[in-house]
Amino acid sequence: ASPVIASYFTYYVVRPEARRNYGELVQPQKDMPQASATDLQGQPVALSSLEGQWLLVNVGSGACAERCQQNLYFQRQLREILGRDKDRLDRVWLLTDDAPVDPNLLPALKMAHVLRMDSATLQSWISPAKDHALQDHLYVVDPMGNFMMRFPANMDVPSASKAKRDLERLLKASSSWDQAGR
């Protein structure tokens, strides 16, 4: 009887609250707005065209300061390190202004969606953690278009490996219903 008593005691009194995820789950999830953005060539792109894939989203200015460049680097590396599941995750960089993108960044953005979006619409969908700016985080959007997770601000190499584990768990958990490609 002692194992049963110990399990009840642990569950009802001690209540282990260990957190397995590194990123912060957003509750409630926020649906993708029915809006459009423009690509770097000025062509309109419906946000709904991004649905059907997991999205790793970075938000920032076209000027892209050092923190922005680091987030773009981690965004690219997180996708590549997923191995065979990398085709289930798309990189998206949402620009909140009309500043031109540094030409030195363009080769690294070849496989990413770079879109300019109205700041008010963006903030109604994606939100930063308290006391942080929108460009401080990397965000995860599920294949149905729901903003559902944000990684802590100012990611570094050790925290990127924790973010990788979160992405692997999401992709593994959704493997029965989510397929690579749109």
Disulfide bonds with the S-S distance in Angstrom:
Cys64-Cys68 2.18
